[in-house]
């Protein structure tokens, strides 16, 4: 049984009269794609390209796993950037599955912390790992429970919304 869409204030709608990502969604996007942001900032740093990566990640493998875990969220951000009436079927497909993709990305983030603990007895549980675990679990809960997020991913501009037709 599918829940009915709620009515939101006019400020929640974009130029094509579709719901736009709210502040919570942007925080979720930023958290899930943070390894990509760190990588981009590191590449842009001309003095020491690895300084930020070394500061935020205990080892390179954790960064690479973070990049893999962020792929579903990057696809959702890509679909948001291309979300317009004449969008391709691929963009529509990704956007309508955005809630699932964000949940998968959050689960992968949880797995990055938990899996090494299960596989390696000597793995230490760091404060950074605890922080990532808690925030990832919170993100997963918000993505799965939020009516706004559900409704936002159900909304997509139709081709008849193109101005001038």
N, C-alpha and C positions, 0 to 999 in steps of 0.2 A: 504494500500500500504506500503510495507516494504522498508525502505531505504537501499541502497547498502552500504556494508562495505567500509570504507576508507582504504587507504594504509598508514601504519605507519612505522617509522624507525625500523630497525632491532633490535635496543636496547629495543624496546617495547615487544619483543617476548621472551618467555621462552624456555626451553629445548625441549618441544614438539611442538614448532613453533606455540604456541597460545599466544594471548595477555595476559600480566600479569597485575595485578592491579597497577596503577600508584600512584604517591604521593597523588593526590586528593582522590582517592579511599581509600587509607590507612588512610587519615585523617577522611574520612566519617566513615570507620569501627571503628576507635578509638573513635570517638564521640558517635556513636550509641551503642557501647558496654561498654562505660565508667563505668556504674554501676557494671558490672562484674569485671572490672579491680580494681575498688575501693574495692569491696568485697574481691577479692583475696589478694590485698595488705594489707587490714585490718586483714584478717585471718593470714597472715604471720607475722604481727607485734606482737611480744610476750609480749611487755610491756603493751600496751593498745589496744586491738583489736577493740574497738569502736571509738577510737579517730578520725581517718580519716573520718569515716562515719558521726560522729557527726559534724565534721568540714564542710563537703560538703553538707549535707542534713539537712534541717530544722526539719524533722521528719522521722521516719522509713518508714511510709507509702509512702512517695515520693521515697525513695530508692526502695521499693518493686515494685512500679509502673514503675520505671525506668528499673528494671530488667525484668518486663513483656514486656515493650516496646522494649527492646533490643533483645528479642528472635528471631525475624526474621533476624536481623543482625548477631546474633550468628550462625544461620543456614547457612548464606552465608559464614561466615568465616570458618565454618566447611567444607563446600563444597569446598572452595578454598584449604584448607589443604589436602583434598582427591582428588583433581583435577588431575587425571592421566589417561592414556589410559584404564586401566582395572578397572575404577571406577564403583561403583554400579549404578543402575538405579536411586536410591534415590538421590545420589550425583549429577548426571546429571540433574535430575528434579529440585533440589534446585538451582543449578548453573544457569540453563537457565531461572529461575524466579528470579534471584538475584536482578535485577533492581526493580522489583515489591516489593520484600521483603524489600529492603532498603527504598523504598518510604513508605511502610506501617510502618516501624519502625520510620521514621522521622515524619509521621503523628501522630503516637501514642505519640511521644515526644511533639509535638505541643499540643495534647489533654491533656497531663499531666499538662500543664501550663494553658490552656484556660478553661478546664472543671471545675476546682474548682472555677474559677471566675464567671462562669455562674450559678453554683449550690449554691454557698455560697456567700451571700451579703458581709459578713465581711472579705472575703479573701483579704489579702493585696498582691499587685503585687510587688514582690521583684526584685531587680536588677539581682539576679540569675535567676529568672523566665523569665525576659526580655531577658537576655543573651541566655537562652535555647530556647526561642521562636524564636529569630532572627536567631540563628545558625541552628536550626531545619528547619526553612523555607528556609534558604540558601541551606542546604543539600538537601532538597526536590527539589528545583529548579535545582541544579546541577545534581542530579540523573536523573531527567526527561528530561533535555536538552542535556546532554553530549553524543556526538556521541561515544567517546572513551569507556564510561561505557557501552553503548548499545552493541558496538562491542565486548567488553571484555566478556560480559555475553553470547554472541552468540557463542564465540569460546570455544571449548572443544576438547581435544585430542581424536582422534579416536583410536580404538583398533589396527588399522594397523600402528599406530605411534610407537608401542612398538619396541624398538631397538633389533636387533637380529632376527627379523622375516624375 
